[in-house]
Amino acid sequence: MRGRTAMLLAALCALSAPAMAQNDGFRARLPEDEVIYFVLPDRFDNADAANDKGGLKGDRLQTGYDPASKGFYHGGDIKGLIRRLDYIQGLGATAIWVGPIFRNKPVQGPKGQESAGYHGYWITDFEHVDPHFGTDADFAALVKAAHGRGMKVYMDIIANHTADVIRYRECADRPCPYRSRADYPYQRRGGVAGPAINPGFAGDADHSEANFAKLTDPAYAYTPFVPKGEQAVKNPAWLNDVRYYHNRGETTYSGESATMGDFAGLDDLMTEHPRVIAGMIDIFGGWIDRFGIDGFRIDTARHVEPHFWQQFVPAMQARARARGIPNFHVFGEVYVETVDAGPLAWHTREGGFPAVLDFAFRQAALETVAGKAATATWERMLTGDALYQGGAATARQLPTFVSNHDAGRFATFVRRAFPQAGEDEVLRRVMLANAMLLTLRGVPTIYYGDEQGFVGDGGDQDAREDMFGSQVASYNDNRLLGSDATTATPRFDPAHPLYREIAALARLRTGHAALRRGSETIRARGDEPGLFAVSRFDPDTGAEYLIAFNTSTAPIRAQVQVDAASTAFDTLAGAACAPRAAAPGSLALNLPPLGYSVCAVRSSIPQ
């Protein structure tokens, strides 16, 4: 590692800002006070080899277990998470987002293309922990242990679909194309010319129980059936009734099929149905009641019609308040690839969500740090905050991220965009993205393994490496950042330069209210790579914090506007800040290539 990066780490590790109390009144913390660590249990740590096969017998197509295949269970479990809480908390995380832990269909997919439910999104039993991960008691122990440290636990949940169980007579062995409501209306079987069925059903916009009581025949588009032996595989039992699913074939991810089609073959729940709404409220309210968790990340939120969320979200918030959880955080996944806030903000205004994952933030980071876009890209993204229900206050509660399990790791995109760059440049670009993540508005969300320099080959399975020592060849041949190691050996190194950087910036964030709750004013932006700067203001004192980033590979010397009353500054992180304003309202910045500075107004000026 070259001198510049080493100096940055030394400065970061010298930070001494006091962190928020970790075990005193954690329930009172607002969502924006958290630093989230997102983990897939199967890929994190294996503390109990006895549950690797989930209590099942047979080969990998029966048990789902094959640690050498990236698409099967590898053995990580909840006990492994508990064992590594010191590591997670040492990184500065105050909340853990745990990938879905519900019992899944172990294996599904066409012959020769099978994969396992290691990721947790193919649920059959919504009320219990998958035996591959442990037991309900193990999850209770995790929540208790985290809470004992002042850390919150967010569950990853799914209401859009279940595992792929239902088949259609018309195409039992292949995907069925989507059949629309216009061409296959509810009151005809098999198309507009078919025999009449479901007399009096007024359509799915009438959510009354009386109306849906008339929807008795599910064969309007296809003829759904459940294969022999799987008639009672889902829990609660009502989920086994095909009438509670759309049964219209595969989604095209657009138009009405986006909320009514089967997502990659998964059984798409009829979330307009009052029985489904009530059932899901009961299911997930039960997890709040039993375990006292602190929030939900909701998968495939954009693929469920808004009426469902308008009922579900308030019910979860009320359930949490009754359990003594005043700041229950609910955020939905709305996967987009644009810096424009509109498609995300719609789901906070019309879609019933208090917050969504901030894909626009990720896109801005990709375009400017893992790309060569103008720094004005950030202005375009941040000015969209006004579109969210609640405006900037809501934007501060959006979980921000640069890597995740679906879209891939940030380092992957840096290497793709700059194939000729040396490892030091790649590392500095990743560090710059981390600095943006941990100092700008939103709730920073760290994807497990990023702090160990993981560099996947792409998205989905290619970005879901093992932390505990992998047997997957395509993981182990990757060149990690900041280390000569590989994923073939356990990667829980607190001395890794990325771990140290994230930990230092996380402590800085939790120690300064301006970096968690402060309003934001853009101070500098440009039409090419280079300077981007914002001021954040302490919500109680109004003290200014100037945060500046250099997205170019050339050094920058510039004057940046600050408040006229901000006359003296201390350096909190990154390149040294000028100790005094050059003139009222102007501070000199000197940023190295791909560097940053965090400057705070000095509370008292020595005479």
NORHU-V751022 format. One line per field, one symbol per residue. ss: DSSP state (H for helix, E for strand, L for the rest). phi: phi as a letter, one per 40 degrees, with the letter a starting at -180 (. if undefined). psi: psi as a letter, one per 30 degrees, with the letter a starting at -180 (. if undefined). A space follows every 10 residues. Layout:
ss: ???
phi: ???
psi: ???
//
This chain:
ss: LLHHHHHHHH HHHLLLLLLL LLLLLHHHLL HHHLLEEEEL HHHLLLLLHH HLLLLLLLLH HHHLELLLLL LLELLLLHHH HHHLHHHHHH LLLLEEEELL LEEELLEELL LLLLEELLLL LLEEEEEEEL LLLLLHHHHH HHHHHHHHLL LEEEEEELLL EELLLEEEHH HLLLLLELLL LLLLLLLELL LLLLLELLLL LLLLLLLLHH HHLLLLLLLL LLLEEELLLL LLLLELHHHH LHHHELLLLE LLLLLLHHHH LEELLEEEEL LLLHHHHHHH HHHHHHHHHH HLLLEEEELL HHHLLHHHHH HHHHHHHHHH HHLLLLLLEE EELLLLLLLL LHHHHHHHHL LLLLLELEHH HHHHHHHHLL LLLLLHHHHH HHHHHHHLLL LHHHHLLLEE LLLELLLELH HHHHHHHLLL LLHHHHHHHH HHHHHHHHHL LLEEEEELLH HHLLLLLLLH HHHLLLLLLL LLHHHHLLLL LLLLLLLLLL LLLLLLHHHH HHHHHHHHHH HLHHHHHLEE EEEELLLLLL EEEEEEELLL LLLEEEEEEE LLLLLEEEEE ELLLLLLEEE EEEELLLLLE LLELLEEEEE ELLLLEEEEE ELLLLLL
phi: .cdccccccc cccccbcccc dcbbgccccc dcccbcbcbc dcbcabcacc bdcggcbhcc cccgcaccbc bbcbhcaccc cdcbcdcccc cgcbabccdd bccbcdaahc dgbcabcdcg cbcbbcbacc dcchbdcccd cccccccccg bcbbccbbbc abdcbcbbdc acbaccccbc cccbcccbcg hcccccafcg cchccccccc cccccbbccc bbbcabddgb cbccbccccc ccccbcfbgc cbgagcccbb cccfgccccc cccdccdccc ccdccccccc bgcbibcbcf cccbccddcc cccdcccccc dccgbcbccb bbcbcbbacc cdcccdcccb cgbcabcccc cdcccccbbc abccccdccd ccccdcccdg gcccdccccc abbaccchcd cdcccccbcc cccccccccc ccccccdcbc chbcbccdgd cbgcbccicf dcbbcccchb bccccccccc cgaccbccbd bbccccdcdc cccccccccc cbdccbbccb bcbaaacadi cbabbbbdcb bgccbcbbbb cbcbcbbacb cbccccbbbb ccagcccccb ccadgabcbb bcdfbabbbb dccbbdc
psi: kleeeeeeee eeffkgkklk kfgjhfffkl effljkjkkj efgdkjfjff gegggllaaf fefgkjffkf glkfflleee eefgeeeeef fgkfkkjklk glklkeklll kfglllhffg gikejfflkk fffbleeeee eeeeeeefgg klkkkjlkfe laljeklkef hfglkklkjl fefilfgkjg lfgllklhkf kglffjglee efffifjghe eljklklkfg fgflklefff jffglehgak kgglafffff lkjhfkjjki ffkfeeeeee eeefeeeeee fhlflkkjlh efgkleeeef eeeeeeeeee efggjfhkkk kljjjlilfk fefeeeffef fgkfllkife eeeeeeeeeg aglkffeeee eefffffkjf beeeefgkkl lfklfeflke eeeeeeeiff kleeeeeeee eeeeeeeffl lajkjkkkfe fggkjlfaab ffghlkfgjl gjefefgkjl kgkfllgflk ihjffkeeee eeeeeeeeef fjeefefklk kkekllglkb kkklkkkkfe fgkkjkkkkj glgklkklkk klkffjfklk kelakkkkfl kelkgkkkkj klkhllkjkk kkekjk.
//
